[in-house]
Amino acid sequence: MNGKNNLYHMVKIENAPEGIEGQGFFATSFDKVIGLARANSLWPLPFATSCCGIEFMATMGSNYDLARFGSERMSFSPRQADLLIVAGTISKKLGPVLKQVYDQMAEPKWVLSVGACASSGGIFDTYSVLQGIDNVIPVDVYVPGCPPRPEQIIEGILKIQELARNESLRRRNSDEYKKMLESYNIETV
Ligand code: SF4
């Protein structure tokens, strides 16, 4: 018998406790259920300022149909959104407005930066353009491209879903998370 088989015999399979098994249902952990629900019901707030916004409109259209991922409900109210999608050039003047919108969204929330302009200022290395929205708010996923195609935007949303699905329920209360928000001068509660 090799070492692997020896180890196999050491594994002890316990019977499920009474009451949590049976036909038609199964037990799981609370954070997995919450993660599944959050990931499949993201409500985006599109903060679209220029050409990348048009690509996002195509992503919403019938050809690409973002509704397939549970995100058909656009929100133009930050209070009823949990995914901030920033698509387009953001001027320095607009930076505080973007930050205010982010501030008004309730936790848990995620940020998707769509395209070169939102992510880094893109071709506009000028005095008036913010060189990346991560100068004012934290970003979870960056989508490259000028403009990115709808497939790329969908890939970005799938990555956000992955984050939402696997995020620990304790993350938003952790010291690391609070420190990260403080580094952006964002108040924590
Ligand atoms: S990244 Fe390109 S397509 Fe997108 S907003 Fe900037 S200039 Fe327009």
Residues whose N, C-alpha, C, O or C-beta is under 5 A from the ligand:
A	BS01	SF4	S50 C51 C52 G88 T89 G115 A116 C117 G122 G145 C146 P147
